[in-house]
């Protein structure tokens, strides 16, 4: 298949592109490489896949590295990367017209619950306008297979756990969550009107090698190794469905390989929001086994061989005390079940972290 992976310089997008390339797919990666977090990490992920985007930009004398120009991989013959923003309507449309994708996996988004309080407009441009461009480009270029990133944040004020895709998600508590909810509704509309198979993945806390530095595992590891205190919110009374990146990517690929179909179980009188009479589906993708935050910190301490200095704090605005994914949809449909234990996953993360940041 020829697959567009947006957000390919990001955490999940990088791992997904790598796995797809290793199995022989043709992949076009897209990312705007914004500075929400350290761009050097994004460039390093690209370097790992043979994309020398930073060198190209710094040494461009012939105009070959302008926005939307493709950079070919030196490591994977079937991989090329394009620096492009989802909100760039004209160039997104041109990309789809030129490449003729078999499938699209849209992982690009402005991430972060807390940052959405500080800079809400960035979320509308990337997560709403950008997603609209993806839908329209699919519509006008015959792309019938779209998988996209939603988020566990859509569950908002819902206290019933584990979170089920059959739950209604009408009470978000951050703009980030609201934009992800809007993506799901927009996708359903395009599935209904234009026959595009759309599958939304509500990601639960993902960790592992090449992770995002604004998320707890990276923040904690950095602080512990540099003898700084870590912030433990809600005084430690929190739990997360920590899911190892390898397990996440396996689930994403199963969804790409199996586009959504209309559901015979859909009842318009009592509608289940995760299925439809059109080719639309929502899945939770997580570990199905929440871990107490203090237990995660203890596992990280054991792997690092150091004890964390803990600064216990109140809950942050826009955050939730617990996330817990019911992943029966993926289990029933694809036999999917994450099998990487916390000890093993954290050990892999720590090994990468020490090596990557050894001289930084």
N, C-alpha and C positions, 0 to 999 in steps of 0.2 A: 504493500500500500504506500501511497504518497500522503504523508501526514504533516499538517501544519501544527507545530507546538508553540503556542504563544507563551511568553514568560519563560523562555528557554534558558535565560541567564539566571533565573531564580532557582530556589532550592528544589522544589518538586519538578519543575520543568527541566532542569539539567539532568536529574536522574532518569526522568521519563525518556528524554531524547536519547540518552546513552543506551538504555535498555532496548528501545526500538531499533536503534542502529545496530546493536549487537545481534539482533535477530534477523536483520536484513532489510528492514523497511527503509524507504527513502524519506528523509526528514528535512523540513524547512523550519528553522528556528527563528523566532521573532522576539525581540525585547527592546524596550526603550532605554534600558540601563540608567534609570533615574537614580538620584542620590538619596532615596529614602533611607538606605543603609549603605555601608561601605561599598563603593563601586569596584574596589580592588578585588573583593571576593567574587563579584559577578564576572569580572574579567578572568579571574583565575578558573572559575567553572568553565567558561568558554575555552580557555587555553587547554583545559583537560580534554576537550573534545576536538582539539586541533583548529580552533577558531581564534586567530590572532587579531581580534577586533581593536585592541588598544594600540598595537603597533601600527595597524593600518590607519587609524585615525590620526596618530601623531606624525606619520611619515607620508601623508597623502599629498603628492604634488601634482597629480594628474586628474584629480577629481573622482577617483575610484571609490572613495569611502564616504560619499555623501549619504545623507539620510535616505534609506530605502534601497541602497546598493547591496548586492549579495556578496558575502565573503565565503569562499569555499574552504572546507576543512582540509587540513593537511594530514589528518589521521583517518577520517571516514569519507570515502569517495561519494557516499550518498547523503552527505550532510552539507548544508549551507545555512548561513546565518544572515539575518537582515535586521539592522537597527532601525526600529520603527515604532511609533506610538500608535496604540489602537485608536486613538481619537483623530488620527490623520486620515480622514475619510477618503480622500482622493487616492492616496498611495495604498491604503488597505484594499480598495476596490481594484486597483491596478494589479496588485499582487495576486489576488484571486483569479483575475482574468488571465494572467500569464501562466500561473502554476497548475491550475486544474487539479485541486486536491481531491483525494478520495475521502479523507476524513480530517476533522479539525478537533484539536483538544485545546480549549481556551483556558489557560492557567494564569494569564497575565491579568493583573489587577493591582490597584492600590491597596496594599495590605495594612493590617494593624487596627485593632479596636480603639486603642487610646489615641492614636494619631488622627483618627477621624474626628475627634473632638476639637483638635487644634487646626486642622486644615480640611474642612468638609468639602470644599470645591474640588479638590484633587480626586475625591472619590466619585463625584458625579461625572467628571470628565473621563476617567479611566474605566470605572465599573459600570456606568450606565451608557454614556455616549459611546465608549469603546465597544461595549458588548452589542449595542445597537448596530454598529458598523459590521461586526462579525456576523450577526444574524442576516443583515441585508446582503452582505457579500456572499454568504452561503446561498441565500435565496436566488440571487441573480446568476449564480455560476454552477448550479446543479449539485451543490454539496448537500448530501442527504444524511450525513453522519456527523453530529456535533456532540462532543462531550465537553463539559465545562465545570469549573470550580465554583461550588457554592461554599457554605461554611456552617459549622456547628453553631456559630453565633446567631443564626436565624431563630433558634429556639427561645432566645430572649428571656422573658419572665416565666416561661414554662418551668414548673417545679417537678413535673412528673418524670421520673427517670426509671429505666434508661429512655433517652430521647428516641422516639419512633418517627419514621417518616410519615406515618398516618396522623401524627399530631398536627394541629393547626399552628401556624407560626406568624401570628398577627400582632405580636407585641415585642418587636425588637427594642433593644436598649442602647444601640449605637447606630450611627449613620452607616458604618461599614456593614453591619448586619442588614440594615434596610436596603442597601444597594444589592446585596446578595439575594435577598428575598425578591427584589425587583427582577433580577436576572432570571430566576425561576419562572416568574409570571410572564416575562417577555418570551422566554423559550417556549412556554406552553402555547402562547399565541401563534408563534411561527410554526410550531408543530401542527397546530390545528388548521391554520390558513394555507400553509404551503407544503405540508407533508414532509418536513424536515424531522428526522429522528434526533431528539435532543435528550441527553442524559446529564442530570446535575449530580454532582458529588459533594456532599456535605462533609468536608474534611474535619476530623477531630485532631487534637494536638499532635503534630508530626515532628519527630526529632530524628537526628542521625547525622552522618557525615555531610559536610558542605551546608549545614543548616544556617538559618537566618540569625544574624547577630542581635536582633532585637527581641528574640524569644528566650524563654527562661533557661534552657540548657546551655546556650552560648553565653548568656549573661552570667549565669552561675559559675560556669567553668572559668571564665575570664576573671571574675572577682576572686574566686577561691585560689587560683594560681598566683594572683598578685596580692594576696593577703588583704583583700578588701571585704567588707561585709556585704552580704546579699540581702535584697529586700524580699521579705516573706510576707505577702499580702494576706489580709483577713486573718492575721496572726497564725497562719499555717493551716487554718481550717478550710482547705481547698483540695479538690481532687480533679485530675485530668485523665482523659482516656489516651494516654501517651501511646503513640503508634509509630513503629519504626519505619523509616523511609522505604526500605525494600519491600515491606508488606503493602505499603500504600501504592507504590508503583505497580506491583502485581495486580492490584485491584483496578487501577486506572486502565491498564492494558486489557483486562477482561471486558471492561465497558466499551473501549474503543473497538474491540473485535466483535462485539455483540450489540449493535445499535438497538435502541429502544423500539418496541413494537406496541401497537394498540393493545389495551388490556380488556379481556372479556369480563374481568371482575369489576370493572368500573361501573358504578351505579350513580347516575346523574341526580337521583333523589337524595342520596347520602354520599356525596363525593369524597373519596379518599384523595387528599391533595398530592400524593406521591405517584399516582397513576392516572391514566386518562383513556378516553376512547380514541385518542390520536397517539402517535408514536412519541410518547413523553414518559420519562421515568425519573424519579429522585431516589438516590441511595445515600444512606449514611456510610462513611468509610472510616473506620476506627478500629480500636483494639478490642472493643466489647468487654473491657475489664479495667475500670478506672483505678488509678493509683493515687494514694494520698500524697500531697505535695511534699510533706516531710519525709515520706518513704522514698520519693524520687531523689530528693536532696541527699539522703543517706546512701542510696545506691551510687550516686555521682561521687560522693566523698570517698566511698570504698574504692571506686575505680581510680580516682585521682591520688589516693593515699594521703589525703589532707582533709582537715575538718573545716567546715564553713563557719564564718562568723555571721550570725543571723540577726538581722534587724527586723523585728516583727512590726507590721504596720496594718492599718485599716484597709478595707477593701477599696479598690480603685473604681472611679466612675466608669460605667460601661462594662464592667467585668462581671462574671458570674462565679459562684462558689464551686460549682461542680459541672463536669461534662461527662456523659456516659452514653456511648453509642449502641443502639440496637442495630446490628448489621445483618439481621435475618434475611433482608432482601438480597444482599450479595451472596449469602450462604445458600439460599434456596435457588437462586438463578444460576450461580456459577461455581458453587462449592468453595467459595472464598472464605478463608479463615486465617487471620494473622497468626503466625506461629513463632515470631521472634520474641523471646523473653526480655524483660526489662534489663536484667543483668547483661545479657549478650548484646543487646542494642546499645546500651550505655557504654559498654566496653569498646565497641566498634567506634562509637562517636568520640570517646576520649582518645583512642589511638590516633584517629585522624586529626583531632584538634591539636594534640601535642606535636605531630609532625608538621602540620600546616603552619602553625604559629611559632614554631621553634625559633626562627630567626627574625620574628616580627616584633 
